[in-house]
Amino acid sequence: MNLLEHYLEPGYTARVLTGDESPVKGVTYVEFDGKVNCYGTVRRTKALFELDEWQEIEKKGYYMA
């Protein structure tokens, strides 16, 4: 299976998970909830990203999945 770009659509929410909310102690995660566009197919999704990974995704406007 090939990796494809999933572009973030406007109107998403991103919530930082720290402390007891984080699935791994000592690692900061971001919970993404919003729509993504992959080659014209727009769908709503929820995903977890590590903080540094999320900062790169937000800067580029897409993630690979």
Distance bins in CASP14 RR format, pairs under 12 A and 6 or more apart:
PFRMAT RR
TARGET T0000
AUTHOR 0000-0000-0000
RMODE 2
METHOD distances of the structure
MODEL  1
1 64 0 0 0 0 0 1 0 0 0 0 0
1 65 0 0 0 0 1 0 0 0 0 0 0
2 38 0 0 0 0 0 1 0 0 0 0 0
2 39 0 0 0 0 0 1 0 0 0 0 0
2 64 0 0 0 0 1 0 0 0 0 0 0
2 65 0 0 0 0 0 1 0 0 0 0 0
3 38 0 0 0 0 0 1 0 0 0 0 0
3 62 0 0 0 0 0 1 0 0 0 0 0
3 63 0 0 0 0 1 0 0 0 0 0 0
3 64 1 0 1 0 0 0 0 0 0 0 0
3 65 1 0 0 1 0 0 0 0 0 0 0
4 36 0 0 0 0 0 1 0 0 0 0 0
4 37 0 0 0 0 0 1 0 0 0 0 0
4 38 1 0 1 0 0 0 0 0 0 0 0
4 39 1 0 0 1 0 0 0 0 0 0 0
4 40 0 0 0 0 0 1 0 0 0 0 0
4 41 0 0 0 0 1 0 0 0 0 0 0
4 62 0 0 0 0 1 0 0 0 0 0 0
4 63 0 0 0 0 1 0 0 0 0 0 0
4 64 1 0 0 1 0 0 0 0 0 0 0
4 65 1 0 0 1 0 0 0 0 0 0 0
5 36 0 0 0 0 1 0 0 0 0 0 0
5 37 0 0 0 0 1 0 0 0 0 0 0
5 38 1 0 0 1 0 0 0 0 0 0 0
5 39 0 0 0 0 1 0 0 0 0 0 0
5 40 0 0 0 0 0 1 0 0 0 0 0
5 41 0 0 0 0 0 1 0 0 0 0 0
5 57 0 0 0 0 0 1 0 0 0 0 0
5 60 0 0 0 0 1 0 0 0 0 0 0
5 61 0 0 0 0 1 0 0 0 0 0 0
5 62 1 0 1 0 0 0 0 0 0 0 0
5 63 1 0 0 1 0 0 0 0 0 0 0
5 64 1 0 0 1 0 0 0 0 0 0 0
5 65 0 0 0 0 1 0 0 0 0 0 0
6 12 0 0 0 0 0 1 0 0 0 0 0
6 32 0 0 0 0 0 1 0 0 0 0 0
6 34 0 0 0 0 0 1 0 0 0 0 0
6 35 0 0 0 0 1 0 0 0 0 0 0
6 36 1 0 1 0 0 0 0 0 0 0 0
6 37 1 0 0 1 0 0 0 0 0 0 0
6 38 1 0 1 0 0 0 0 0 0 0 0
6 39 0 0 0 0 1 0 0 0 0 0 0
6 40 0 0 0 0 0 1 0 0 0 0 0
6 41 0 0 0 0 1 0 0 0 0 0 0
6 42 0 0 0 0 0 1 0 0 0 0 0
6 43 0 0 0 0 1 0 0 0 0 0 0
6 44 0 0 0 0 0 1 0 0 0 0 0
6 45 0 0 0 0 1 0 0 0 0 0 0
6 47 0 0 0 0 1 0 0 0 0 0 0
6 49 0 0 0 0 0 1 0 0 0 0 0
6 57 0 0 0 0 1 0 0 0 0 0 0
6 60 0 0 0 0 0 1 0 0 0 0 0
6 61 0 0 0 0 1 0 0 0 0 0 0
6 62 1 0 1 0 0 0 0 0 0 0 0
6 63 1 0 1 0 0 0 0 0 0 0 0
6 64 1 0 0 1 0 0 0 0 0 0 0
6 65 1 0 1 0 0 0 0 0 0 0 0
7 34 0 0 0 0 0 1 0 0 0 0 0
7 35 0 0 0 0 1 0 0 0 0 0 0
7 36 1 0 0 1 0 0 0 0 0 0 0
7 37 1 0 1 0 0 0 0 0 0 0 0
7 38 1 0 0 1 0 0 0 0 0 0 0
7 39 0 0 0 0 1 0 0 0 0 0 0
7 40 0 0 0 0 1 0 0 0 0 0 0
7 41 0 0 0 0 0 1 0 0 0 0 0
7 42 0 0 0 0 1 0 0 0 0 0 0
7 43 0 0 0 0 0 1 0 0 0 0 0
7 45 0 0 0 0 0 1 0 0 0 0 0
7 57 0 0 0 0 0 1 0 0 0 0 0
7 58 0 0 0 0 0 1 0 0 0 0 0
7 60 0 0 0 0 1 0 0 0 0 0 0
7 61 1 0 0 1 0 0 0 0 0 0 0
7 62 1 0 1 0 0 0 0 0 0 0 0
7 63 0 0 0 0 1 0 0 0 0 0 0
7 64 0 0 0 0 0 1 0 0 0 0 0
7 65 0 0 0 0 0 1 0 0 0 0 0
8 14 0 0 0 0 1 0 0 0 0 0 0
8 32 0 0 0 0 1 0 0 0 0 0 0
8 33 0 0 0 0 0 1 0 0 0 0 0
8 34 1 0 0 1 0 0 0 0 0 0 0
8 35 1 0 0 1 0 0 0 0 0 0 0
8 36 1 0 0 1 0 0 0 0 0 0 0
8 37 0 0 0 0 1 0 0 0 0 0 0
8 38 0 0 0 0 0 1 0 0 0 0 0
8 42 0 0 0 0 0 1 0 0 0 0 0
8 44 0 0 0 0 0 1 0 0 0 0 0
8 45 0 0 0 0 0 1 0 0 0 0 0
8 47 0 0 0 0 0 1 0 0 0 0 0
8 49 0 0 0 0 0 1 0 0 0 0 0
8 54 0 0 0 0 0 1 0 0 0 0 0
8 57 1 0 0 1 0 0 0 0 0 0 0
8 58 1 0 0 1 0 0 0 0 0 0 0
8 59 0 0 0 0 0 1 0 0 0 0 0
8 60 0 0 0 0 1 0 0 0 0 0 0
8 61 1 0 1 0 0 0 0 0 0 0 0
8 62 1 0 0 1 0 0 0 0 0 0 0
8 63 1 0 0 1 0 0 0 0 0 0 0
9 32 0 0 0 0 0 1 0 0 0 0 0
9 33 0 0 0 0 0 1 0 0 0 0 0
9 34 1 0 0 1 0 0 0 0 0 0 0
9 35 1 1 0 0 0 0 0 0 0 0 0
9 36 1 0 0 1 0 0 0 0 0 0 0
9 37 1 0 1 0 0 0 0 0 0 0 0
9 38 0 0 0 0 0 1 0 0 0 0 0
9 40 0 0 0 0 0 1 0 0 0 0 0
9 41 0 0 0 0 0 1 0 0 0 0 0
9 42 1 0 0 1 0 0 0 0 0 0 0
9 43 0 0 0 0 1 0 0 0 0 0 0
9 44 0 0 0 0 1 0 0 0 0 0 0
9 45 0 0 0 0 0 1 0 0 0 0 0
9 61 0 0 0 0 0 1 0 0 0 0 0
9 62 0 0 0 0 0 1 0 0 0 0 0
10 34 0 0 0 0 1 0 0 0 0 0 0
10 35 0 0 0 0 1 0 0 0 0 0 0
10 36 0 0 0 0 0 1 0 0 0 0 0
10 37 0 0 0 0 0 1 0 0 0 0 0
10 42 0 0 0 0 0 1 0 0 0 0 0
10 61 0 0 0 0 0 1 0 0 0 0 0
11 32 0 0 0 0 0 1 0 0 0 0 0
11 33 0 0 0 0 1 0 0 0 0 0 0
11 34 1 0 0 1 0 0 0 0 0 0 0
11 35 1 0 0 1 0 0 0 0 0 0 0
11 36 0 0 0 0 0 1 0 0 0 0 0
11 44 0 0 0 0 0 1 0 0 0 0 0
12 30 0 0 0 0 0 1 0 0 0 0 0
12 31 0 0 0 0 0 1 0 0 0 0 0
12 32 1 0 0 1 0 0 0 0 0 0 0
12 33 1 0 0 1 0 0 0 0 0 0 0
12 34 1 1 0 0 0 0 0 0 0 0 0
12 35 1 0 0 1 0 0 0 0 0 0 0
12 36 0 0 0 0 1 0 0 0 0 0 0
12 37 0 0 0 0 0 1 0 0 0 0 0
12 44 0 0 0 0 1 0 0 0 0 0 0
12 45 0 0 0 0 1 0 0 0 0 0 0
12 46 0 0 0 0 0 1 0 0 0 0 0
12 47 0 0 0 0 0 1 0 0 0 0 0
12 54 0 0 0 0 0 1 0 0 0 0 0
12 57 0 0 0 0 0 1 0 0 0 0 0
12 58 0 0 0 0 1 0 0 0 0 0 0
12 61 0 0 0 0 0 1 0 0 0 0 0
12 63 0 0 0 0 0 1 0 0 0 0 0
13 30 0 0 0 0 0 1 0 0 0 0 0
13 31 0 0 0 0 1 0 0 0 0 0 0
13 32 1 0 0 1 0 0 0 0 0 0 0
13 33 1 0 1 0 0 0 0 0 0 0 0
13 34 1 0 0 1 0 0 0 0 0 0 0
13 35 0 0 0 0 0 1 0 0 0 0 0
13 44 0 0 0 0 0 1 0 0 0 0 0
13 45 0 0 0 0 0 1 0 0 0 0 0
13 46 0 0 0 0 1 0 0 0 0 0 0
13 47 0 0 0 0 0 1 0 0 0 0 0
14 29 0 0 0 0 0 1 0 0 0 0 0
14 30 1 0 1 0 0 0 0 0 0 0 0
14 31 1 0 0 1 0 0 0 0 0 0 0
14 32 1 0 1 0 0 0 0 0 0 0 0
14 33 1 0 0 1 0 0 0 0 0 0 0
14 34 0 0 0 0 1 0 0 0 0 0 0
14 46 0 0 0 0 0 1 0 0 0 0 0
14 47 0 0 0 0 1 0 0 0 0 0 0
14 48 0 0 0 0 0 1 0 0 0 0 0
14 49 0 0 0 0 1 0 0 0 0 0 0
14 51 0 0 0 0 0 1 0 0 0 0 0
14 53 0 0 0 0 0 1 0 0 0 0 0
14 54 1 0 0 1 0 0 0 0 0 0 0
14 55 0 0 0 0 0 1 0 0 0 0 0
14 57 0 0 0 0 1 0 0 0 0 0 0
14 58 1 0 0 1 0 0 0 0 0 0 0
14 61 0 0 0 0 0 1 0 0 0 0 0
15 21 0 0 0 0 1 0 0 0 0 0 0
15 22 0 0 0 0 0 1 0 0 0 0 0
15 28 0 0 0 0 0 1 0 0 0 0 0
15 29 0 0 0 0 1 0 0 0 0 0 0
15 30 1 0 0 1 0 0 0 0 0 0 0
15 31 1 0 1 0 0 0 0 0 0 0 0
15 32 0 0 0 0 1 0 0 0 0 0 0
15 33 1 0 0 1 0 0 0 0 0 0 0
15 34 0 0 0 0 0 1 0 0 0 0 0
15 46 0 0 0 0 0 1 0 0 0 0 0
15 47 0 0 0 0 0 1 0 0 0 0 0
15 48 0 0 0 0 0 1 0 0 0 0 0
15 49 0 0 0 0 0 1 0 0 0 0 0
15 51 0 0 0 0 0 1 0 0 0 0 0
15 54 0 0 0 0 0 1 0 0 0 0 0
16 22 0 0 0 0 1 0 0 0 0 0 0
16 27 0 0 0 0 0 1 0 0 0 0 0
16 28 1 0 0 1 0 0 0 0 0 0 0
16 29 1 0 0 1 0 0 0 0 0 0 0
16 30 1 0 1 0 0 0 0 0 0 0 0
16 31 0 0 0 0 1 0 0 0 0 0 0
16 32 0 0 0 0 0 1 0 0 0 0 0
16 48 0 0 0 0 0 1 0 0 0 0 0
16 49 0 0 0 0 0 1 0 0 0 0 0
16 50 0 0 0 0 0 1 0 0 0 0 0
16 51 1 0 0 1 0 0 0 0 0 0 0
16 54 0 0 0 0 1 0 0 0 0 0 0
16 55 0 0 0 0 0 1 0 0 0 0 0
17 23 1 0 0 1 0 0 0 0 0 0 0
17 24 0 0 0 0 1 0 0 0 0 0 0
17 25 0 0 0 0 0 1 0 0 0 0 0
17 26 0 0 0 0 0 1 0 0 0 0 0
17 27 0 0 0 0 1 0 0 0 0 0 0
17 28 1 0 0 1 0 0 0 0 0 0 0
17 29 1 0 1 0 0 0 0 0 0 0 0
17 30 1 0 0 1 0 0 0 0 0 0 0
17 31 1 0 1 0 0 0 0 0 0 0 0
17 32 0 0 0 0 0 1 0 0 0 0 0
17 48 1 0 0 1 0 0 0 0 0 0 0
17 49 0 0 0 0 0 1 0 0 0 0 0
17 50 0 0 0 0 0 1 0 0 0 0 0
17 51 0 0 0 0 1 0 0 0 0 0 0
17 54 0 0 0 0 0 1 0 0 0 0 0
18 24 0 0 0 0 0 1 0 0 0 0 0
18 25 0 0 0 0 0 1 0 0 0 0 0
18 26 0 0 0 0 1 0 0 0 0 0 0
18 27 0 0 0 0 1 0 0 0 0 0 0
18 28 1 0 1 0 0 0 0 0 0 0 0
18 29 0 0 0 0 1 0 0 0 0 0 0
18 30 0 0 0 0 0 1 0 0 0 0 0
18 31 0 0 0 0 0 1 0 0 0 0 0
18 51 0 0 0 0 1 0 0 0 0 0 0
19 25 1 0 0 1 0 0 0 0 0 0 0
19 26 1 0 0 1 0 0 0 0 0 0 0
19 27 0 0 0 0 1 0 0 0 0 0 0
19 28 0 0 0 0 1 0 0 0 0 0 0
19 29 0 0 0 0 1 0 0 0 0 0 0
20 26 0 0 0 0 0 1 0 0 0 0 0
21 27 0 0 0 0 0 1 0 0 0 0 0
21 28 0 0 0 0 1 0 0 0 0 0 0
21 29 0 0 0 0 1 0 0 0 0 0 0
21 30 0 0 0 0 0 1 0 0 0 0 0
21 31 0 0 0 0 1 0 0 0 0 0 0
21 48 0 0 0 0 0 1 0 0 0 0 0
22 28 1 0 0 1 0 0 0 0 0 0 0
22 29 1 0 1 0 0 0 0 0 0 0 0
22 30 0 0 0 0 0 1 0 0 0 0 0
22 31 0 0 0 0 1 0 0 0 0 0 0
22 48 0 0 0 0 1 0 0 0 0 0 0
22 50 0 0 0 0 1 0 0 0 0 0 0
22 51 0 0 0 0 1 0 0 0 0 0 0
23 29 1 0 0 1 0 0 0 0 0 0 0
23 30 0 0 0 0 0 1 0 0 0 0 0
23 31 0 0 0 0 0 1 0 0 0 0 0
23 48 1 0 0 1 0 0 0 0 0 0 0
23 49 0 0 0 0 0 1 0 0 0 0 0
23 50 0 0 0 0 0 1 0 0 0 0 0
24 48 0 0 0 0 1 0 0 0 0 0 0
24 50 0 0 0 0 1 0 0 0 0 0 0
24 51 0 0 0 0 0 1 0 0 0 0 0
26 50 0 0 0 0 0 1 0 0 0 0 0
26 51 0 0 0 0 0 1 0 0 0 0 0
27 48 0 0 0 0 0 1 0 0 0 0 0
27 49 0 0 0 0 0 1 0 0 0 0 0
27 50 1 0 0 1 0 0 0 0 0 0 0
27 51 0 0 0 0 1 0 0 0 0 0 0
27 52 0 0 0 0 0 1 0 0 0 0 0
27 53 0 0 0 0 0 1 0 0 0 0 0
28 48 0 0 0 0 0 1 0 0 0 0 0
28 49 0 0 0 0 0 1 0 0 0 0 0
28 50 1 0 0 1 0 0 0 0 0 0 0
28 51 1 0 1 0 0 0 0 0 0 0 0
28 52 0 0 0 0 1 0 0 0 0 0 0
28 53 0 0 0 0 0 1 0 0 0 0 0
28 54 0 0 0 0 1 0 0 0 0 0 0
28 55 0 0 0 0 0 1 0 0 0 0 0
29 47 0 0 0 0 0 1 0 0 0 0 0
29 48 1 0 1 0 0 0 0 0 0 0 0
29 49 1 0 0 1 0 0 0 0 0 0 0
29 50 1 0 0 1 0 0 0 0 0 0 0
29 51 1 0 0 1 0 0 0 0 0 0 0
29 52 0 0 0 0 0 1 0 0 0 0 0
29 53 0 0 0 0 1 0 0 0 0 0 0
29 54 0 0 0 0 1 0 0 0 0 0 0
30 46 0 0 0 0 0 1 0 0 0 0 0
30 47 0 0 0 0 1 0 0 0 0 0 0
30 48 1 0 0 1 0 0 0 0 0 0 0
30 49 1 0 1 0 0 0 0 0 0 0 0
30 50 1 0 0 1 0 0 0 0 0 0 0
30 51 1 0 1 0 0 0 0 0 0 0 0
30 52 0 0 0 0 1 0 0 0 0 0 0
30 53 0 0 0 0 1 0 0 0 0 0 0
30 54 1 1 0 0 0 0 0 0 0 0 0
30 55 0 0 0 0 1 0 0 0 0 0 0
30 56 0 0 0 0 0 1 0 0 0 0 0
30 57 0 0 0 0 1 0 0 0 0 0 0
30 58 0 0 0 0 1 0 0 0 0 0 0
30 63 0 0 0 0 0 1 0 0 0 0 0
31 45 0 0 0 0 0 1 0 0 0 0 0
31 46 1 0 0 1 0 0 0 0 0 0 0
31 47 1 0 0 1 0 0 0 0 0 0 0
31 48 1 0 1 0 0 0 0 0 0 0 0
31 49 0 0 0 0 1 0 0 0 0 0 0
31 50 0 0 0 0 0 1 0 0 0 0 0
31 51 0 0 0 0 0 1 0 0 0 0 0
31 54 0 0 0 0 1 0 0 0 0 0 0
32 44 0 0 0 0 0 1 0 0 0 0 0
32 45 1 0 0 1 0 0 0 0 0 0 0
32 46 1 0 0 1 0 0 0 0 0 0 0
32 47 1 0 1 0 0 0 0 0 0 0 0
32 48 1 0 0 1 0 0 0 0 0 0 0
32 49 1 0 0 1 0 0 0 0 0 0 0
32 50 0 0 0 0 0 1 0 0 0 0 0
32 51 0 0 0 0 0 1 0 0 0 0 0
32 53 0 0 0 0 0 1 0 0 0 0 0
32 54 1 0 0 1 0 0 0 0 0 0 0
32 57 0 0 0 0 1 0 0 0 0 0 0
32 58 0 0 0 0 1 0 0 0 0 0 0
32 61 0 0 0 0 0 1 0 0 0 0 0
32 63 0 0 0 0 1 0 0 0 0 0 0
32 65 0 0 0 0 0 1 0 0 0 0 0
33 44 1 0 0 1 0 0 0 0 0 0 0
33 45 1 0 0 1 0 0 0 0 0 0 0
33 46 1 0 1 0 0 0 0 0 0 0 0
33 47 0 0 0 0 1 0 0 0 0 0 0
33 48 0 0 0 0 0 1 0 0 0 0 0
33 49 0 0 0 0 0 1 0 0 0 0 0
34 42 0 0 0 0 0 1 0 0 0 0 0
34 43 0 0 0 0 1 0 0 0 0 0 0
34 44 1 0 1 0 0 0 0 0 0 0 0
34 45 1 0 0 1 0 0 0 0 0 0 0
34 46 1 0 0 1 0 0 0 0 0 0 0
34 47 0 0 0 0 1 0 0 0 0 0 0
35 41 0 0 0 0 0 1 0 0 0 0 0
35 42 1 0 1 0 0 0 0 0 0 0 0
35 43 1 0 0 1 0 0 0 0 0 0 0
35 44 1 0 1 0 0 0 0 0 0 0 0
35 45 1 0 0 1 0 0 0 0 0 0 0
35 46 0 0 0 0 0 1 0 0 0 0 0
35 47 0 0 0 0 0 1 0 0 0 0 0
36 42 1 0 0 1 0 0 0 0 0 0 0
36 43 1 0 0 1 0 0 0 0 0 0 0
36 44 0 0 0 0 1 0 0 0 0 0 0
36 45 1 0 1 0 0 0 0 0 0 0 0
36 46 0 0 0 0 0 1 0 0 0 0 0
36 47 0 0 0 0 1 0 0 0 0 0 0
36 57 0 0 0 0 0 1 0 0 0 0 0
36 61 0 0 0 0 1 0 0 0 0 0 0
36 62 0 0 0 0 1 0 0 0 0 0 0
36 63 0 0 0 0 1 0 0 0 0 0 0
36 64 0 0 0 0 0 1 0 0 0 0 0
36 65 0 0 0 0 1 0 0 0 0 0 0
37 43 0 0 0 0 1 0 0 0 0 0 0
37 44 0 0 0 0 0 1 0 0 0 0 0
37 45 0 0 0 0 0 1 0 0 0 0 0
37 61 0 0 0 0 0 1 0 0 0 0 0
37 62 0 0 0 0 1 0 0 0 0 0 0
37 63 0 0 0 0 0 1 0 0 0 0 0
38 45 0 0 0 0 1 0 0 0 0 0 0
38 62 0 0 0 0 1 0 0 0 0 0 0
38 63 0 0 0 0 0 1 0 0 0 0 0
38 64 0 0 0 0 0 1 0 0 0 0 0
38 65 1 0 0 1 0 0 0 0 0 0 0
39 62 0 0 0 0 0 1 0 0 0 0 0
43 65 0 0 0 0 0 1 0 0 0 0 0
45 63 0 0 0 0 0 1 0 0 0 0 0
45 65 0 0 0 0 1 0 0 0 0 0 0
47 53 0 0 0 0 0 1 0 0 0 0 0
47 54 0 0 0 0 1 0 0 0 0 0 0
47 57 0 0 0 0 1 0 0 0 0 0 0
47 63 0 0 0 0 1 0 0 0 0 0 0
47 65 0 0 0 0 1 0 0 0 0 0 0
48 54 0 0 0 0 1 0 0 0 0 0 0
48 57 0 0 0 0 0 1 0 0 0 0 0
48 63 0 0 0 0 0 1 0 0 0 0 0
49 55 0 0 0 0 1 0 0 0 0 0 0
49 56 0 0 0 0 1 0 0 0 0 0 0
49 57 1 0 0 1 0 0 0 0 0 0 0
49 58 0 0 0 0 1 0 0 0 0 0 0
49 63 1 0 0 1 0 0 0 0 0 0 0
49 64 0 0 0 0 0 1 0 0 0 0 0
49 65 0 0 0 0 0 1 0 0 0 0 0
50 56 0 0 0 0 1 0 0 0 0 0 0
50 57 0 0 0 0 0 1 0 0 0 0 0
50 63 0 0 0 0 0 1 0 0 0 0 0
51 57 0 0 0 0 0 1 0 0 0 0 0
51 58 0 0 0 0 0 1 0 0 0 0 0
52 58 0 0 0 0 0 1 0 0 0 0 0
52 59 0 0 0 0 0 1 0 0 0 0 0
53 59 0 0 0 0 0 1 0 0 0 0 0
53 60 0 0 0 0 0 1 0 0 0 0 0
53 63 1 0 0 1 0 0 0 0 0 0 0
53 64 0 0 0 0 0 1 0 0 0 0 0
53 65 0 0 0 0 0 1 0 0 0 0 0
54 60 0 0 0 0 0 1 0 0 0 0 0
54 61 0 0 0 0 0 1 0 0 0 0 0
54 63 0 0 0 0 1 0 0 0 0 0 0
55 61 0 0 0 0 0 1 0 0 0 0 0
55 63 0 0 0 0 0 1 0 0 0 0 0
56 62 0 0 0 0 0 1 0 0 0 0 0
56 63 0 0 0 0 1 0 0 0 0 0 0
56 64 0 0 0 0 0 1 0 0 0 0 0
57 63 1 0 1 0 0 0 0 0 0 0 0
57 64 0 0 0 0 1 0 0 0 0 0 0
57 65 0 0 0 0 0 1 0 0 0 0 0
END
